[in-house]
Amino acid sequence: MSQFRLVKIVAAREFLLRLRSKAFLASLVITTLILLAIIIIPTLGGDGEPGPIKLGTLAGRANDLQAAIADAPSDSDVQFTTFATRQEAEAALRRDDVEAVLLGGDEVLVGKAGFLDQSTVPDIVYVGSRLLQFQQASSNSGLSIQELAELTQPALNIQILDEQDSNIARTIIAYIGMMVTYLAILMYGSWTMAGVMEEKTTKVVETIVSTLRPRYLLAGKVIGIGALAFLQIGVLVIAGSIAATTTGILSDFGGLPVDSLVMLLIWFIVGFSFYNTLFAATGALINQIDDAQAANLPLSLVAVGSMMTSYAALNDPNGLAAIIGSYVPLSAPFVVPIRYALNAIATWELALTLTITVAFAVLAVLTSGRIYEGALLRSGGRVKLAEAWRGDS
């Protein structure tokens, strides 16, 4: 039987073994439900019609501002409640029965300050106040309100030099893809490491390597667990697309950006294969489950650092951190899809960073295969990297 057919058998074994596990099924169900909740719940807030704006006034006080607010254009209905005393008005504010109370003149009472002491006065009050000023100026100057408004409008034609891409869907997909890549690398990388350790501790690997070279065994494990990851990602993409289409979110964002999805898929395959290979080689270096957490930490920290770099790229796709992160193979799968979604990476730069990352991924496969072959049959304590490379017994 050829080595490649044996690789397919190992990959199928890993795929089916993990597919039947309760951990995978629970993870698949939970992540799908979370994704659907994120998409559907925001659409359940009613028909989108704004509620009425509730304002209070004090009895016996002339209130020109109230009349101006009533005349001001607004998408919401404005409801006024008259209180006999200021104490009643304050009590209503504390109960949130009204949003603000017009005290007369230019005085407005609100219940509390907003975040960082920002005003919580409804916008319609500002609009009414501005309209009242126009009315008073119009009566004094003899000009109409429309003529006054034209005089006070800024005569500027504003042009923006560096205009950011307004396609929100591309940014959202890139952000979600970055999070999915990060979670898949950590979860399935740990599974790959655990699978290698299990075979070493049960001596099953001695039977396997009698007919299959260790590097092909490594390839089978990476392919099998990788296929499981792609299955879960596929389920999430299909479920999310159906939910987004059903709720009309995609139409609000101008449709599904296929190019961003394709770019995300390419980098997910490259990045996941890269990291998963390194996790497999790391698993071959340890023989006790107690050492797994310490061995897993360096790669996990690298993944965390790469994700943080992608956050920097999201805020400034042309910044130094984003540019450097695009050329570092371990961070490129996180950073490049973000920059591509924001139209911040040239075609030649995209091709160059993909070539560099793929080249390092292939080198990682060859190097990990060598380490895997040298460390796989060793037992006892933790295997040193140099010993695994030389294949010392």
SULNORMO-V226069 format. One record per residue. N is the residue number from 1. RES is the residue in three letters. SS is DSSP state (h for helix, s for strand, l for the rest). PHI is phi as a letter, one per 30 degrees, with the letter a starting at -180 (NA if undefined). OMEGA is omega in whole degrees, -180 to 180 (NA if undefined). Layout:
((N RES SS PHI OMEGA) (N RES SS PHI OMEGA))
//
This chain:
((1 MET l NA -176) (2 SER l d 180) (3 GLN h d -179) (4 PHE h d 176) (5 ARG h d 177) (6 LEU h d 176) (7 VAL h d 178) (8 LYS h d 180) (9 ILE h d 179) (10 VAL h d 180) (11 ALA h d 179) (12 ALA h d 178) (13 ARG h d 180) (14 GLU h d -178) (15 PHE h d -177) (16 LEU h d 180) (17 LEU h d -179) (18 ARG h d -179) (19 LEU h d -178) (20 ARG l d -176) (21 SER l d 179) (22 LYS h d -180) (23 ALA h d -180) (24 PHE h d -179) (25 LEU h d 178) (26 ALA h d 179) (27 SER h d -179) (28 LEU h d -179) (29 VAL h d -176) (30 ILE h d -179) (31 THR h d 178) (32 THR h d 179) (33 LEU h d 179) (34 ILE h d 179) (35 LEU h d 180) (36 LEU h d 179) (37 ALA h d 180) (38 ILE h d -177) (39 ILE h d -169) (40 ILE h d -173) (41 ILE h e 180) (42 PRO h d -179) (43 THR h d -177) (44 LEU h c -176) (45 GLY l d 179) (46 GLY l j -176) (47 ASP l d 178) (48 GLY l i 179) (49 GLU l d -180) (50 PRO l d 178) (51 GLY l d -179) (52 PRO l d 175) (53 ILE s c -175) (54 LYS s c -180) (55 LEU s b 179) (56 GLY s c 174) (57 THR s b 178) (58 LEU s c -179) (59 ALA l d 176) (60 GLY l i 180) (61 ARG l c 177) (62 ALA l d -174) (63 ASN l b 177) (64 ASP h d -179) (65 LEU h d 178) (66 GLN h d 179) (67 ALA h d 180) (68 ALA h d 178) (69 ILE h d 179) (70 ALA h d 180) (71 ASP h d -175) (72 ALA l d 178) (73 PRO l d -178) (74 SER l a 176) (75 ASP l d -178) (76 SER l c 176) (77 ASP l d 180) (78 VAL s c -179) (79 GLN s c -179) (80 PHE s c 174) (81 THR s b -178) (82 THR s c 179) (83 PHE s c -178) (84 ALA l d -177) (85 THR l b 177) (86 ARG h d 179) (87 GLN h d 177) (88 GLU h d 179) (89 ALA h d 179) (90 GLU h d 178) (91 ALA h d 178) (92 ALA h d 177) (93 LEU h d -179) (94 ARG h d 178) (95 ARG l d -177) (96 ASP l i 176) (97 ASP l d 176) (98 VAL l b -179) (99 GLU l c 180) (100 ALA s a 180) (101 VAL s b 177) (102 LEU s d -175) (103 LEU s d -176) (104 GLY s j -177) (105 GLY l i 179) (106 ASP l c -177) (107 GLU s c 179) (108 VAL s b -179) (109 LEU s c 176) (110 VAL l b -176) (111 GLY l d -177) (112 LYS l a 178) (113 ALA l d 179) (114 GLY l d -180) (115 PHE h d -177) (116 LEU h h 177) (117 ASP h i 175) (118 GLN l d -177) (119 SER l d 175) (120 THR l c 178) (121 VAL l d 179) (122 PRO l e -178) (123 ASP h d -178) (124 ILE h d 178) (125 VAL h d 177) (126 TYR h d 178) (127 VAL h d 179) (128 GLY h d 179) (129 SER h d 179) (130 ARG h d 179) (131 LEU h d 179) (132 LEU h d 177) (133 GLN h d 178) (134 PHE h d -180) (135 GLN h d 180) (136 GLN h d 178) (137 ALA h d 180) (138 SER h d -179) (139 SER h d -179) (140 ASN h d -174) (141 SER h c -178) (142 GLY l i 178) (143 LEU l d 176) (144 SER l d 179) (145 ILE h d 180) (146 GLN h d 179) (147 GLU h d 177) (148 LEU h d -180) (149 ALA h d 179) (150 GLU h d 180) (151 LEU h d -176) (152 THR h c 178) (153 GLN l d 179) (154 PRO l d -180) (155 ALA l d -177) (156 LEU l b 173) (157 ASN l c -173) (158 ILE l d 176) (159 GLN l b -177) (160 ILE l c -178) (161 LEU l d -179) (162 ASP l c -176) (163 GLU l c 180) (164 GLN l d 178) (165 ASP l d -177) (166 SER l c -179) (167 ASN l d -176) (168 ILE h d -177) (169 ALA h d 180) (170 ARG h d -180) (171 THR h d -180) (172 ILE h d -180) (173 ILE h d 179) (174 ALA h d 180) (175 TYR h d 179) (176 ILE h d 178) (177 GLY h d 178) (178 MET h d 179) (179 MET h d 179) (180 VAL h d 178) (181 THR h d 180) (182 TYR h d -179) (183 LEU h d 180) (184 ALA h d 180) (185 ILE h d -179) (186 LEU h d -176) (187 MET h d -176) (188 TYR h d 173) (189 GLY h d 177) (190 SER h d 177) (191 TRP h d 179) (192 THR h d 179) (193 MET h d -180) (194 ALA h d 179) (195 GLY h d 177) (196 VAL h d -180) (197 MET h d -179) (198 GLU h d -179) (199 GLU h d 180) (200 LYS h d -176) (201 THR h d -179) (202 THR h c 179) (203 LYS l i 177) (204 VAL h d -176) (205 VAL h d 180) (206 GLU h d 177) (207 THR h d -177) (208 ILE h d -175) (209 VAL l d 175) (210 SER l d 178) (211 THR l b -176) (212 LEU l b 179) (213 ARG l d -176) (214 PRO h e -178) (215 ARG h d 176) (216 TYR h d 174) (217 LEU h d 176) (218 LEU h d 179) (219 ALA h d 180) (220 GLY h d 179) (221 LYS h d -179) (222 VAL h d -179) (223 ILE h d -177) (224 GLY h d 180) (225 ILE h d 176) (226 GLY h d 177) (227 ALA h d 177) (228 LEU h d 177) (229 ALA h d 179) (230 PHE h d 177) (231 LEU h d -180) (232 GLN h d 179) (233 ILE h d 179) (234 GLY h d 178) (235 VAL h d -180) (236 LEU h d -180) (237 VAL h d -179) (238 ILE h d -180) (239 ALA h d 180) (240 GLY h d 180) (241 SER h d 179) (242 ILE h d -180) (243 ALA h d -179) (244 ALA h d 178) (245 THR h d -178) (246 THR h d -178) (247 THR h d 178) (248 GLY l i -178) (249 ILE h d -178) (250 LEU h d 179) (251 SER h d 178) (252 ASP h d -178) (253 PHE l c 177) (254 GLY l i 177) (255 GLY l j -176) (256 LEU l c 179) (257 PRO l d -174) (258 VAL h d -178) (259 ASP h d 178) (260 SER h d 178) (261 LEU h d 179) (262 VAL h d 179) (263 MET h d 178) (264 LEU h d -180) (265 LEU h d 179) (266 ILE h e -177) (267 TRP h d 175) (268 PHE h d 180) (269 ILE h d -179) (270 VAL h d -177) (271 GLY h d -180) (272 PHE h d 179) (273 SER h d 179) (274 PHE h e -177) (275 TYR h d -177) (276 ASN h d 176) (277 THR h d 179) (278 LEU h d 177) (279 PHE h d 179) (280 ALA h d 178) (281 ALA h d 177) (282 THR h d 178) (283 GLY h d 179) (284 ALA h d -178) (285 LEU l d -177) (286 ILE l c -177) (287 ASN l b -179) (288 GLN l b -178) (289 ILE h d 180) (290 ASP h d -179) (291 ASP h d -173) (292 ALA h d -176) (293 GLN h d 180) (294 ALA h d 180) (295 ALA h d -178) (296 ASN h d -173) (297 LEU h d -177) (298 PRO h e -180) (299 LEU h d 178) (300 SER h d 179) (301 LEU h d 177) (302 VAL h d 178) (303 ALA h d 178) (304 VAL h d 178) (305 GLY h d 178) (306 SER h d 179) (307 MET h d 177) (308 MET h d 176) (309 THR h d 178) (310 SER h d 174) (311 TYR h d 177) (312 ALA h d 178) (313 ALA h d 179) (314 LEU h d 179) (315 ASN h d -179) (316 ASP l b -174) (317 PRO l d 178) (318 ASN l c 180) (319 GLY l d -178) (320 LEU h d -180) (321 ALA h d -180) (322 ALA h d -179) (323 ILE h d 179) (324 ILE h d -180) (325 GLY h d 180) (326 SER h d -177) (327 TYR h c 174) (328 VAL l d -172) (329 PRO h e -177) (330 LEU h d 179) (331 SER h c -178) (332 ALA h e 179) (333 PRO h d 178) (334 PHE h d -170) (335 VAL h d -173) (336 VAL h d 178) (337 PRO h e 178) (338 ILE h d -179) (339 ARG h d 178) (340 TYR h d -180) (341 ALA h d -179) (342 LEU l c 180) (343 ASN l h -176) (344 ALA l c 180) (345 ILE l b -179) (346 ALA l d -178) (347 THR h d -180) (348 TRP h d 179) (349 GLU h d 178) (350 LEU h d 180) (351 ALA h d -178) (352 LEU h d -178) (353 THR h d 176) (354 LEU h d 178) (355 THR h d -180) (356 ILE h d -177) (357 THR h d 179) (358 VAL h d 179) (359 ALA h d 178) (360 PHE h d 177) (361 ALA h d 177) (362 VAL h d 177) (363 LEU h d 178) (364 ALA h d 178) (365 VAL h d -180) (366 LEU h d 180) (367 THR h d 180) (368 SER h d 177) (369 GLY h d 178) (370 ARG h d 179) (371 ILE h d -179) (372 TYR h d -178) (373 GLU h d -179) (374 GLY h d -175) (375 ALA h c -169) (376 LEU l d -175) (377 LEU l c 179) (378 ARG l d 180) (379 SER l b -179) (380 GLY l j -178) (381 GLY l d -179) (382 ARG l d -177) (383 VAL l d 177) (384 LYS l d -177) (385 LEU h d -179) (386 ALA h d 179) (387 GLU h d 179) (388 ALA h d 179) (389 TRP h d 179) (390 ARG h d -177) (391 GLY l i -180) (392 ASP l d 178) (393 SER l c NA))
//
